[in-house]
Amino acid sequence: FKGQKMLLNVWATWCPTCYAEHTYLNKLAKQGLYIVGMNYKDDRKKAIRWLKDLNDPYKISLFDKSGMLGMDLGVYGAPETFFIDSNGII
């Protein structure tokens, strides 16, 4: 990802605010913003259905069932979005 500016979006199907922001993430993706999604403490089947039904704005989708990756990133809940610059700085 070196040289790539991106968003890392932490989301879950159980999160009503994630649902509300999903349309905006799709708009950003259509404008060319590189977005990585991290499905957080969720049911994977529900997450896959969500992305199929609501469109998938993510170039890469991560699945953090246990929340351990989120913990490493300092995530308190969903949604959370991190901007990562072209030098890899969050």
N, C-alpha and C positions, 0 to 999 in steps of 0.2 A: 504493500500500500504506500510505499515511499513516494512522496510527491503528490499524494491524493488527499484533498480536503474532503471531509465526510462528517456525517452525523452518525452517532450510535444511539439508536432509539430503543429504550427498554419498555416493553409493553406486555399486556396480558389480556386475555379475553374476559376475565372477571373485572376488568378495570373500566368503568364508564367514561372516564376522562380519556383513556386510550382510544375508545370508540369515537369520541368527539374529535380528537386530533387526527385520526386516521385519514380523513378526507384531505386535510392540509398536507400531510406527508405525501400522499399521492400526487398532489399538485407540485410539490417541491421536486419529487422524483421526475415528473414529466418535464420540469425545467432543467433537468440534467444534474441535480444534486445527488451525489453518491450517498446512499443511506444503508447502513447496516442495522438490521433489526435483531434484538435479543428478546425472545419470548421468555418471560420470567415467572417461575413458580406456577406453571400452567399445565393444562392437559394438552398434550401434543396434537391429538386428533382434533380438538376444538380449535387450536391455533391454525392448523392446516386448512380447516374449513373456513375460518375467518378470512385468511388471506385469499382463498379462492373466491369467496363471496364478495369481499370488499375491495378486491384488487391488492396486489402485492407491490408496495413501493420499494422493497428492499433488494439490493444487489446480492446481499448475503443474509441468510437467516440463521441465527444461533438459537439454541434451545438450552435454557438454564433451569432445568427442572428443580434442582435442589436449592437454587439461589446462591450457590457458592461463588460463581463468577460475579454475580451482582455484588456480593459482599466484598470481594476483592476490589471492585470498582467504587465502593462506597454508596451503593444504591440503597435508598431507604424504602422505596416502593415504586409502583408504576403509576403513571409514566415518568420517566426521566430521560432526558436527551443530553448527550455530550457532543460538543463540537471538537473534532480532532483536526488540527491543522496539517499542512503538508510536511511538517517535520515530525509528526506523530505526537505532538503535545496536546493533551486534553485541556 
